[in-house]
Amino acid sequence: MRASDTVSPIFKRIVQSRLTAADLHFDLTLDEWPPLEGRAIFNTSHSLAYRFAAHKHGEGCYYDEGQSQAFSRLGTVVFIPAHKRLRLRGEGGTLRHGRLEFPPGHFPELDHMLASAPASLLQHCMNIQSRDILQTLHRLILEAENPDWASHRILGNLGEILCLDVMRYLARAQSQDIPNPISRDTFRDQVDRHLQSLHILRTSVGEMANLLGVGVRQFSRKFREIYGVTFTCHVQNMRIRKAKSLILKNSLSLKEIAYSCGYADHSAFSNNFHQVTGHTPSRYRAMHGNHGANSLAGLL
């Protein structure tokens, strides 16, 4: 693994033990990572890693041309496909891994699946939740710690099983049986940043779900869990707060304010504003002492 913008490694690796079978390698390593903030990296080989200290902070993000995903927490088991755009961020430090590495071409069916996989699907690889994969990696770790004459043959067999289990995991993730393991902090940060960047508050649950690389149902469930209200209600409250601020500035007509806050027409804006505040926009403006020529324009 190396940075995409430099030829020097981004970490120091000490290999403690290695098993090899043809082009399969399983290493027990100590990796010393520097602090990272969105560093772009890539693998020339596929890598399936067991992180012995998964509590250490770290997040990853796959990205396609013109479309980035939200960062997801790195879990105990992480799969990094070869030649995929990936960014990592985290506090750095020394971390022990049990890592299976193999080049593209070793398992063509897996390569074919990965070739067409969007960044949103690959996000599931950041924190693989599979008892089968975890147990097989544990077996390989034991073999690497106590190798004997049979270990290389066991690696060949278990490596094939792991490739198949990764394919099975990705197929399940593609059908949305597996939730995207995006953290609460990352979820909230991405949502808030996107909404704040909108000049006009027009967006949808589907657009937000796609931005975070999750399904609509998962997005809606997680949003309500974090914010305490539905996404629609949250956006409506943001619109009303923005409308109140613009009304008090008294420099725009109510029609202009309605458009600036994401409403398709003045009637929908007026009805929504009244529903939330108990007053029409014009009444709210009058109540706060906004009189004069501009207020006449605001009533149009």
CORQUIVEN-V276595 format. One record per helix or strand of 2 or more residues. SS is the DSSP state (~ for helix, > for strand). FROM is the first residue (numbers start at 1). TO is the last residue. Records with the same first field share a line. If there is no record, write none. Layout:
SS=FROM-TO / FROM-TO
//
This chain:
>=2-3 / 11-21 / 24-33 / 36-42 / 45-51 / 58-64 / 67-68 / 72-73 / 77-80 / 86-90 / 93-103
~=108-115 / 119-127 / 131-145 / 151-174 / 184-197 / 205-212 / 216-227 / 231-249 / 254-260 / 266-277 / 281-287 / 293-298
//
